[in-house]
Amino acid sequence: MGLALIVVLGLAWWLHQKGRLLPNLMLYGGLGVAGLLAVRFLSSGRFVPAALVAAGGWAWWMWNQQGGQANGELAQAARLLGVAPDAPSETIWQAWRQAMTSAHPDAGGTSEAAQALTAARDLLIMAAEKRRDLGD
C-alpha cells in the first residue's frame, strides 16, 4: 500500500507540474479508485467483481475522453460568447472583450453577467489550449 501511495503522489506531482492536475482530477481520481478496487478484488480472489470494476474504470475513461458533459458546457459557453466551440484562443478573447463592453457593471451590466462571460471564456480557453497541446 505504501508503494501505491508513492506512485499516486508522484503522478499527482507530475500532473501538477504540467498544469493538468486540477482539470483532470475527476478523471484520474475515478481511475485510481477503480484500479485500487480492482486490485483489491483480485488479491482476494474475486475475479468477477474485479472485472466489473475494471470495466467501469474503462467506461469512465472513455466517457471523459469523449468529453462527457463537458461538450454541453462548451456548447453553452460558446453560445454565450457567440463563437464556435472549437474557436481559437484569439477569437475567444476578442468575443469576450466585445461582450464585456456591455455586460460589465461599470457599463450598465450586472456582475452576474460579467461572471458568466468570464467563466465561459475560461472554459473555452482551457479547451482551446488542450486542443493545441494535443496537436503538438
C-alpha positions as CSV (number, residue, x, y, z in Angstrom):
1,M,0.0,0.0,0.0
2,G,2.9,2.3,0.7
3,L,4.2,1.8,-2.8
4,A,0.8,2.7,-4.3
5,L,0.8,5.9,-2.2
6,I,4.2,6.9,-3.5
7,V,3.1,6.2,-7.1
8,V,0.0,8.3,-6.6
9,L,1.9,11.2,-5.1
10,G,4.5,11.1,-7.9
11,L,1.8,11.1,-10.5
12,A,0.0,14.0,-8.8
13,W,3.2,16.0,-8.6
14,W,4.0,15.3,-12.3
15,L,0.4,16.4,-13.3
16,H,0.7,19.5,-11.1
17,Q,4.0,20.4,-12.8
18,K,2.4,20.0,-16.2
19,G,-0.7,22.1,-15.1
20,R,-3.0,19.2,-15.7
21,L,-3.8,18.1,-12.1
22,L,-6.9,20.1,-11.4
23,P,-8.6,19.8,-14.9
24,N,-8.1,16.0,-14.8
25,L,-8.6,15.4,-11.1
26,M,-12.0,13.7,-11.5
27,L,-10.7,11.5,-14.4
28,Y,-7.6,10.3,-12.6
29,G,-9.3,10.1,-9.3
30,G,-12.0,7.8,-10.7
31,L,-9.4,5.7,-12.5
32,G,-7.4,5.5,-9.3
33,V,-10.3,4.3,-7.3
34,A,-11.3,1.8,-9.9
35,G,-7.8,0.5,-10.1
36,L,-7.4,0.1,-6.4
37,L,-10.7,-1.6,-6.1
38,A,-9.9,-4.0,-8.9
39,V,-6.5,-4.9,-7.4
40,R,-8.2,-5.4,-4.0
41,F,-10.8,-7.7,-5.5
42,L,-8.1,-9.6,-7.5
43,S,-6.0,-10.1,-4.4
44,S,-8.9,-11.7,-2.5
45,G,-9.7,-14.0,-5.4
46,R,-13.0,-12.3,-6.5
47,F,-12.5,-12.1,-10.3
48,V,-16.0,-11.2,-11.4
49,P,-16.2,-8.0,-9.2
50,A,-12.6,-7.1,-10.3
51,A,-13.6,-7.4,-13.9
52,L,-16.8,-5.3,-13.4
53,V,-14.8,-2.6,-11.6
54,A,-12.1,-2.6,-14.3
55,A,-14.9,-2.3,-17.0
56,G,-16.4,0.6,-15.0
57,G,-12.9,2.3,-14.9
58,W,-12.6,1.8,-18.7
59,A,-16.1,3.2,-19.3
60,W,-15.2,6.2,-17.1
61,W,-12.0,6.8,-19.1
62,M,-13.9,6.6,-22.5
63,W,-16.7,8.9,-21.3
64,N,-14.2,11.5,-20.2
65,Q,-12.1,11.2,-23.3
66,Q,-15.2,11.9,-25.5
67,G,-16.0,14.9,-23.5
68,G,-18.9,13.6,-21.4
69,Q,-20.9,16.5,-20.0
70,A,-18.1,18.9,-21.0
71,N,-19.4,19.0,-24.6
72,G,-22.7,20.5,-23.4
73,E,-20.9,23.0,-21.2
74,L,-18.6,24.0,-24.1
75,A,-21.5,24.5,-26.4
76,Q,-23.3,26.6,-23.8
77,A,-20.2,28.7,-23.2
78,A,-19.7,29.1,-27.0
79,R,-23.3,30.3,-27.4
80,L,-22.9,32.8,-24.6
81,L,-19.9,34.4,-26.3
82,G,-21.1,33.9,-29.8
83,V,-18.2,31.8,-31.0
84,A,-17.8,28.2,-32.2
85,P,-17.0,25.6,-29.5
86,D,-13.7,24.9,-31.3
87,A,-12.7,28.6,-31.8
88,P,-9.1,29.6,-31.3
89,S,-8.0,31.5,-28.2
90,E,-7.7,34.8,-30.1
91,T,-11.3,34.6,-31.3
92,I,-12.5,33.7,-27.8
93,W,-10.6,36.7,-26.2
94,Q,-12.0,39.1,-28.8
95,A,-15.6,37.9,-28.3
96,W,-15.2,38.1,-24.5
97,R,-13.9,41.7,-24.7
98,Q,-16.7,42.7,-27.1
99,A,-19.4,41.1,-24.8
100,M,-17.9,42.7,-21.7
101,T,-18.3,46.2,-23.1
102,S,-22.0,46.0,-22.3
103,A,-22.1,43.2,-19.6
104,H,-19.6,44.8,-17.2
105,P,-21.2,46.5,-14.1
106,D,-19.4,49.8,-14.9
107,A,-21.0,49.8,-18.3
108,G,-24.5,49.2,-17.0
109,G,-24.4,45.4,-16.9
110,T,-24.5,43.1,-13.9
111,S,-21.8,41.3,-12.0
112,E,-23.6,38.0,-12.7
113,A,-23.5,38.6,-16.4
114,A,-19.8,39.5,-16.3
115,Q,-19.0,36.4,-14.2
116,A,-20.9,34.2,-16.6
117,L,-19.0,35.6,-19.6
118,T,-15.7,35.2,-17.7
119,A,-16.5,31.6,-16.8
120,A,-17.4,30.9,-20.4
121,R,-14.2,32.5,-21.6
122,D,-12.1,30.4,-19.2
123,L,-13.8,27.2,-20.1
124,L,-13.3,27.8,-23.9
125,I,-9.7,29.0,-23.5
126,M,-8.9,25.8,-21.5
127,A,-10.4,23.7,-24.2
128,A,-8.5,25.5,-26.9
129,E,-5.2,25.1,-25.0
130,K,-6.0,21.4,-24.6
131,R,-6.6,21.0,-28.3
132,R,-3.4,22.9,-29.0
133,D,-1.4,20.7,-26.7
134,L,-2.8,17.5,-28.2
135,G,-2.0,18.8,-31.7
136,D,1.7,19.3,-30.8
